[in-house]
Amino acid sequence: MSTRNSDTDHARRDAPGDDDPALLDAVFTQAPLGLYLLDHDLRPVRRNAVARGGDTGIGGHCAGDFAPGYDAAELETLARQSLQDGEWIRDRLIRGLAPGDPSSDRVGAVSCFPVESPTGHRYLLAIIEDVTERQAALDRLDILHTAHRQLGASLDAIGSAEELTDVAVPRLADIATVDLLDEPLRGLPPHAGPVDPAAPLRRAAFRATRGPGRGIGEKGPVPQGELSTYGAPTPYSQVLHDGRARLVRGLRGDEDWLTADPARGRRLTGLGVHSMIVAPLTAHDTVLGLLTLYRDRRTDPFEQADLDLAVELASRGALSIDKARSYARERSIATTLQRQLLPKEPPELSAVETAQVYLPGVVGPGGDWYDIVPLSGARVGLAIGSVNGTGIEAAALMGQLRTALRTLAVQDLSPDELLVRLDETARVLTDEQRNTLPPGADRLPDGLASCLYLVYDPIARTCVAASAGHPGPVLVGPDGEALPFPVELALPLGCGDKCYETTTLELAQGSVLALYTGGLMSGRPRTGASGVLGASGEAGEAGELGERFGARRAVLERALARAGEEELRELCDRVVYALLPERQREDAVLLLARTRALPDEQVAVWTLPDDPAVVRTARRLAEHQLAAWGLEELDFVTGLIVSELVTNAIRYGVPPIRLRLINDRGLICEVSDASASTPHLRRAKSTDEGGRGLYIIGRLAQRWGTRFGRHGKTIWAQQDLPADRP
């Protein structure tokens, strides 16, 4: 026999047999887990000392009651399922109470598998392991994981505080409150260092478990949003002072610190709170407020591990709240910047009466803007546009585009030519600031911004419009009837589109033009409000984007149906009430303009022959007209202006030559001819024989300039009226 076979035989002789009862005794005696051997009626046949806490007795137990402290019905269900189906059940968690301490919860992991004896009898071996501490640790990790997923979803400090209490209740605490210092809550920078215990804190969130005596709508003893102060010295004031969390394991009601805040102490004892944690909401070494957790329903008090978890939750919640605070501050700065860059009170104009409303969106101010630009010849330019993106960058870009538009508008450019120039400016801005543009604003062909520009002439009563990717205006006649104003939409600014088409329309006096941005059309119109939204609105909500937009334009038209009867400011409110019944996500701008017509008696026009001798006649005609208007004080200056302009038109221009005087909020003198040459102001030298005409006009008139039309140019000069004239 070989040595190897000899060793094997020796091992077999030393090993106990399969039916050796000593081996089974050793397993039940030495196993560190609770072992139960059950018969086919689920009655315990044998169990070890761990299973019974040292008592190895067998009798007196019913089916399913072999593991005291756990739910007998749940145990019986699991055991019978395994015994009948012959399936193994592994690590099924069940909860119960510790036999020696009924106030303490415990968690067990149950495993069951059937066994069969040599005689054919079926038994069930059940193994129960106490995993209370392990499961508690897993539950805490799961709470942190939930906090990681949920916290920070809101850009609102109140919403972030409510998210924090939702994570804590009911898995960690029965009641959770969040109180925030008022200044950070309003977007102001927090103060570094200890917080004065007397500083008022605003109740930002309250959450409690439901149950007997506690309704679903329970909001806590301190109303939501109310300011309150904590007494000192108390755990609350101490946490505010040093920024370290406090754990109160057993609250009996006779603690000394409760006398410092008796009202709050009475509330705590009245609720039956027996354990609490106060944790600071700290971000960047600055305390923003307090997270307070209470237990009044759960019997087990908070432990040190719960305190560590609460501190971690408070830290993550504070970062979320601080993020919301920073966003609120940035939003406040951007809103302030936006409002400063928008026009102030519009000027009084003879061409139009205007009213406007600007509503910043929930996500922060964007780049929506409007402008009202007085132009030569008593005309007015109306502009509205929107920069892609939100925030300070969008507001700054809006200011640059609006400044560029106004600069181009005062040069009396036609709407299509103005948009061509403005598109070039937008492309330069896109290239220069591509790294700092707001999200979405640097992607062509989306473009940098949209813009709609109109020029209304109260003398000819015509309106010329062109659009760069912006919806056309809504036009309502003096009788309240909606009228078509088709404006061709070209590509947005920044796309390099050189083709902007103009639309010219004659408007009746008293017509209302409504210019708006996309935010006004982004909300859900109010249904049934004063009969504004009818079937078209409902169909628009169910249809495609274009149909919804058309339905909202119909709402806008209906809201303006009484435009001739109401003030424009009231109309602005009516439109907002109809289209934005709730806070809109994006910026919304509405600009209303009611057209006026300049009376014929305030305009005088003459066509002059191409003869230098007509200069004296033109001066005399102007003198007679000023006398008819009662403006004799302006005779001398007006005579010089008329002489210079008519002389230049005869000498350098092309017939026909036309002289026009306009008695508006200033006296406007215009001379037109068919030439496209541009005059330039220059300072003539002492030896020059000419070149002083425009310099003289620039010194005599408050404003002057040149505008071009399809058939020539017009040089104009405007003087202020005498102080005693309205």
ROTORKE-794230 format. One record per residue (C-alpha): x, y, z; residue in one letter. Coordinates in steps of 0.5 Angstrom, whole numbers, plus 500, padded with zeros to 3 digits. Each point is the difference from the previous one (the first is absolute). Example, Ala and Ser with C-alpha at 12.3 -4.5 7.8 and 13.67 -1.06 7.14 Angstrom:
REM ROTORKE-794230
525491516A
502507498S
//
This chain:
REM ROTORKE-794230
500500500M
503507498S
501505505T
495505497R
494494501N
502499507S
499507502D
493501497T
498493504D
503503506H
496507499A
493496498R
501496507R
501507504D
494503497A
493500503P
495496496G
494503497D
496498505D
504502506D
496504505P
506503503A
501504493L
493503500L
501502508D
506503498A
497504495V
494502504F
504502506T
506504496Q
496503495A
500508501P
493501497L
493498502G
499493497L
493497501Y
498493497L
493499499L
495495499D
495499494H
495504505D
505506501L
501498507R
507501503P
504493500V
506503502R
504507501R
506502502N
502505506A
501506495V
493499498A
497500507R
505504504G
503494503G
493496501D
501494496T
493497502G
495498495I
493500502G
494505500G
501503494H
494501494C
501500493A
504506498G
502502507D
507497500F
503506500A
497505505P
500507499G
499500492Y
494500497D
497493501A
495500494A
506502495E
505495503L
494495499E
499502493T
507500498L
501493503A
494496497R
502503493Q
507497501S
498493502L
494499496Q
503503493D
507497502G
503507498E
506503504W
499507503I
506504501R
501506504D
493503501R
499506504L
495500506I
499505505R
498499507G
502502508L
505498504A
498495505P
504503506G
498507498D
493501497P
502507498S
505499495S
499498493D
504494497R
501497493V
501493498G
503496494A
496494499V
502494496S
496494499C
501493497F
497493500P
504494502V
498493500E
502494506S
502493498P
493498502T
497504495G
497506505H
501507497R
502505504Y
502508500L
506503502L
499507501A
506505501I
499507503I
506505501E
499507504D
502505494V
497506504T
507504500E
501498493R
493502497Q
501506504A
506502497A
497498493L
494504501D
504506502R
504499494L
494500496D
497506503I
507504498L
499497493H
493502500T
502507502A
505500494H
495499495R
495505503Q
503506503L
502505495G
495499495A
496506502S
504507499L
495503505D
503500508A
493499502I
499494495G
507497502S
498501508A
494496498E
504494497E
504500506L
495498504T
497496495D
506495501V
500500507A
493499502V
498494501P
506496499R
504504505L
496504504A
492501502D
501508499I
505504496A
500507500T
505505496V
501507502D
504505496L
503507502L
496505496D
505504496E
503494497P
493497498L
499507496R
506499496G
505505504L
507497502P
500497507P
504502506H
506496501A
502499508G
495498505P
493501500V
496504505D
495496504P
495505500A
501501492A
493498497P
499494496L
495499495R
496493500R
502497493A
497493501A
496495504F
499493499R
497495505A
498493500T
492499499R
496496505G
495501506P
499507502G
505502494R
496503494G
503499493I
500508500G
503501506E
505506499K
503500507G
500505506P
504505496V
496502493P
504500494Q
504506498G
499503507E
506503504L
502497507S
505500505T
503495504Y
502501508G
507500502A
503496503P
497494496T
502495496P
498504494Y
504506502S
506496502Q
500497493V
499507497L
506503504H
505495499D
497496494G
501493503R
494495500A
496498506R
497493502L
495500506V
499492501R
495501506G
495506500L
497499507R
497507500G
503503506D
507502497E
502506502D
501503493W
492499499L
499506505T
504505495A
495499494D
494497504P
495501494A
504495496R
501496506G
493499501R
499498493R
505495500L
497497506T
493500498G
502496493L
504495505G
506501497V
506496503H
506501496S
502505495M
506503496I
502507498V
505500494A
502507497P
499501493L
507502498T
503502493A
507502499H
501501508D
494505500T
494498504V
493501496L
495497505G
498493504L
498493498L
496498506T
498492501L
495498505Y
498493502R
493499503D
497494497R
506495499R
502498507T
507499499D
504506501P
505504496F
507497500E
507502498Q
500497493A
493504499D
504506502L
505499495D
495499495L
496506502A
506504499V
502497493E
493502498L
500507503A
507501496S
497497493R
493504502G
504506501A
504500494L
493499496S
497506504I
507504498D
499499493K
493502500A
502506504R
506502495S
495499494Y
495504503A
506506501R
502499493E
493500498R
499506504S
506504497I
498498493A
493502501T
503507502T
505500495L
494498495Q
496506502R
505505500Q
502498493L
492501498L
497507498P
498504506K
493503499E
499501493P
500507497P
494504498E
499499493L
495503495S
500494495A
498494506V
498499507E
503495503T
500495506A
504494501Q
501494506V
506496501Y
500494504L
506496502P
499493500G
501494505V
507498497V
503507501G
500506495P
502499493G
501504494G
493503498D
500507499W
496506497Y
502507497D
496506498I
504505496V
498507498P
502501493L
500506495S
494502497G
496499506A
500492498R
502495506V
503493500G
498494504L
504495501A
500493504I
504494500G
503494504S
507498502V
501492500N
502498507G
499503507T
504503506G
504506500I
504498493E
493500497A
498507503A
507503498A
499498493L
494502500M
502507502G
506500494Q
494498495L
495505503R
506506499T
502498493A
493500498L
498507503R
507502497T
498498493L
493502501A
501507501V
504500493Q
493499497D
502494497L
494496497S
498494504P
503495495D
507503500E
500501507L
499493501L
506498495V
504505504R
498497507L
501493497D
507502499E
501502507T
497494503A
505496496R
506504503V
497499507L
499492499T
507500497D
503504506E
496497506Q
499493498R
503498506N
496504504T
493500497L
494497503P
499493499P
497499493G
501506498A
507498496D
497495495R
498502493L
495500497P
496501506D
504507500G
501505506L
494503500A
493502497S
498507498C
494503497L
500508498Y
495504498L
500508498V
493503500Y
499507497D
494504503P
500505493I
499494495A
497496505R
504494498T
504495504C
506496497V
502494503A
506494499A
501494505S
507496501A
497494503G
495503504H
492500500P
496505497G
496505503P
492499502V
496506497L
494502502V
496505497G
496506503P
494496500D
503494504G
500496494E
507496499A
503502493L
506496497P
507502500F
504495496P
507501502V
505495496E
505497505L
507499498A
505497504L
502502507P
506505501L
507497500G
498496494C
503504495G
493501496D
501506496K
493499497C
495504505Y
493501496E
496506502T
492501501T
497506499T
493501503L
495506500E
497501507L
494504503A
501505505Q
498496507G
503493498S
504496505V
506496498L
502495505A
507498500L
502494505Y
506495501T
499492501G
499500507G
493503500L
498494495M
503495504S
495500506G
494496500R
494505499P
495501505R
494496498T
493503500G
503507503A
495505497S
498496494G
507501498V
502493498L
496496496G
500494496A
506502496S
504500506G
498493502E
502498493A
506503501G
502497506E
499493497A
503502493G
507501498E
504505502L
498505494G
493499502E
501502507R
504506498F
494502496G
495499505A
504504505R
500505495R
493500499A
499501508V
505506499L
495503495E
494499504R
503503506A
501506495L
493500498A
499506504R
506504498A
496506498G
497501507E
505498505E
507503502E
506496498L
502499507R
494496501E
500497494L
507497502C
497497506D
494497496R
505497496V
505497505V
494498504Y
497496494A
507497498L
504499506L
495498506P
506497503E
507502501R
504499493Q
506496499R
503505495E
501507500D
494504497A
499507497V
494503497L
500507496L
494503498L
500506496A
493504498R
502504493T
498507500R
500505493A
503506500L
495506498P
501502493D
500508502E
506498504Q
504498494V
502505494A
503497493V
502504494W
504497494T
505505498L
503501493P
507499498D
502507500D
505504505P
495506500A
495495504V
504501506V
497506502R
493498499T
501494504A
502504506R
494504499R
495494500L
503498506A
500507503E
492500499H
499493502Q
503501507L
496506501A
494496498A
502495506W
502506505G
508498499L
502507498E
506499505E
503495496L
500504494D
507502499F
503493502V
495497495T
502504495G
507499500L
499492500I
495501494V
505504496S
506495502E
496494498L
496502494V
507503497T
503493501N
495497497A
500504494I
507500499R
502493502Y
493496499G
496498495V
492502499P
495500502P
502504506I
495500506R
499504506L
496498506R
499503507L
497496506I
497503506N
501494505D
503500507R
506504496G
500504494L
503495494I
502503494C
501495494E
503501493V
500494495S
503499493D
501494496A
507499501S
503494504A
507504502S
501501507T
502507503P
505500506H
502505505L
507503500R
503506503R
502504494A
507504501K
500507499S
503500493T
494496498D
494503496E
495495502G
499494504G
496504506R
493499499G
499493504L
505503505Y
495506501I
494495500I
503496505G
501506505R
493503499L
496493500A
500496506Q
500494495R
501498493W
501495495G
499496494T
495495498R
500496493F
494497497G
499496493R
500507496H
505504503G
502503507K
497505505T
504505505I
497502506W
501505506A
496500506Q
499506505Q
497500507D
494504500L
499506505P
500499507A
493503500D
497495495R
497494502P
//
